[in-house]
Amino acid sequence: MNKQAQAPIFETLLARAKRKVTSFHTPGHKNGKGLDKKLKEFTGKSAYYFDVTVFPEVDSLHDPVSSIKKAQSLMADAYGVKNSFFLVNGSTVGNQAMLLSACNPGDSVIVSRNAHKSILAGIILSGVWPIWLQPKVDQNLDILFEPQPEQIEAALNQFPEAKAVFITSPTYNGVTADLVKISEIVHRHGKFLLVDEAHGPHLKFHEDLPISAVEAGADLCVQSTHKVLSALSQGSVLHFNSEILDINRVKKVISMLQTTSPNYLILASIDLARRQAIQNGEKILERVIRIAEYARKKLNQTRHFFSFTRKEIQARSYDLDVTKLTINVTKSGLSGQEIDAILSKEYNIQVDAADLFNLIAILGTGTDKTDIDHLVKTLEEIDSKYRGTAKNWTLQIPSLSTEMVMMPREVFLSKKTKRVPLSKAAGHISAQTLTPYPPGIPVLIPGERITEEICNYLTNLSEKELRVSGQETDTLRTIKVVTV
Ligand SMILES: Cc1ncc(COP(=O)(O)O)c(C=O)c1O
């Protein structure tokens, strides 16, 4: 039998569920019997037989010897890596684990500012110095791009003490960096390449998708199996494929960060998502890719919406996972957030994210053509019903400070902070993360010297009453700074 046809965690749980074992273990609902009736009425009760705890029959995530060990090994084979680890707290925990595995306190890491918040959490947990790279703004497409390989090489030359380079690829928009080149550069400098590939667990399974991080040479990469493939939410995987990192350290870190009561339904769904991807992934993705192409074509025939193509992204020296649709709405005179709210309240359609310029619609194994027709038709209806006057918005980011005066971890632990008015904040050390949307990346990070330019940028936003994530007060008139 083809090894990849097996699903060891699922099969073990299923066999056990069929025996209807009397439970004297956690969780307290006992195979679903004690659960709220309304919940069971809606969901049915079978799934709750899978909600078990650690005992020899079902194996332990922290010290796997049977079904979980086998499932992780099948996952590693499927992706062609040395080891794979199942995560039950999403790629969030994987990003933290990568930093804690590759770095010691006091080390420094080159990392793009366009990073998920879990990376800053990992920076605080691991006590490292971040060396931030400024993303590139594309004002034709109204999106940010990850740093180019040349920018990474320059940073490695400038900061030879850096231990690792941390890249996000694909971005939320599905744009992938030139990881082959980046991997060659990073390894030539003797550093680790860590990749947040939360949005790319499927890349490996179709040739019309960009190259995946481990194929390009990443030492560690994390994938949200739940984001595009069919695992349940929180189901992610960390792949290890390094010649230079210590696998035992990685194992220890993952174990330190994960719950001792993993949800076995999530574990089984990761196991099955791998089986589905390897057995039918190409066929399923072929369908999703065709639907995505159809969607782009339809969107690009509308008057006021567009979705950039793979060709346009390749012309900029990046690549695109076409299954992510970034829908630019600026010509409609409405913001992405306004359209998002209308779609959701009036039309029962929910996209994944929205900013001033774009909506992001993620297609998945369950998307079909009628969903696309419905979306495009609805957008056109909204356009004619609500169209505003075209705005002259441009995606801009200030030149971000690169002067880290204190480690984010030191600031996190420090009690010596105060609030100062925005007009007087320049020169102080920020004790806050402030992330305006747009650009959706932090313009201030704990430990950074605040510049006049950033103060002016924030004052401008505050005058427009635009909320900034992390502002902690109702209106952004002050910034929390470190008092040294
Ligand atoms: C780029 C990126 N990395 C990491 C994460 C965290 O992934 P998860 O939700 O699986 O914890 C996200 C979540 O949206 C993300 O967009």
The ligand as an SDF file (V2000), in Angstrom:
LIG
                    3D

 16 16  0  0  0  0  0  0  0  0999 V2000
    1.8760   36.0870    7.2130 C   0  0  0  0  0  0  0  0  0  0  0  0
    1.2580   35.4290    8.4110 C   0  0  0  0  0  0  0  0  0  0  0  0
    2.0400   34.7400    9.2500 N   0  0  0  0  0  0  0  0  0  0  0  0
    1.5470   34.1150   10.3350 C   0  0  0  0  0  0  0  0  0  0  0  0
    0.2000   34.1670   10.6230 C   0  0  0  0  0  0  0  0  0  0  0  0
   -0.3160   33.4540   11.8260 C   0  0  0  0  0  0  0  0  0  0  0  0
   -0.8820   32.2550   11.4090 O   0  0  0  0  0  0  0  0  0  0  0  0
   -1.9470   31.4460   12.2820 P   0  0  0  0  0  0  0  0  0  0  0  0
   -3.2380   32.1810   12.1350 O   0  0  0  0  0  0  0  0  0  0  0  0
   -1.9320   30.0960   11.6490 O   0  0  0  0  0  0  0  0  0  0  0  0
   -1.4590   31.4400   13.6850 O   0  0  0  0  0  0  0  0  0  0  0  0
   -0.6610   34.8750    9.7780 C   0  0  0  0  0  0  0  0  0  0  0  0
   -2.0930   34.9530   10.0690 C   0  0  0  0  0  0  0  0  0  0  0  0
   -2.8780   35.5720    9.4290 O   0  0  0  0  0  0  0  0  0  0  0  0
   -0.1180   35.5270    8.6390 C   0  0  0  0  0  0  0  0  0  0  0  0
   -0.9050   36.2250    7.7970 O   0  0  0  0  0  0  0  0  0  0  0  0
  1  2  1  0
  2  3  1  0
  2 15  2  0
  3  4  2  0
  4  5  1  0
  5  6  1  0
  5 12  2  0
  6  7  1  0
  7  8  1  0
  8  9  2  0
  8 10  1  0
  8 11  1  0
 12 13  1  0
 12 15  1  0
 13 14  2  0
 15 16  1  0
M  END
$$$$
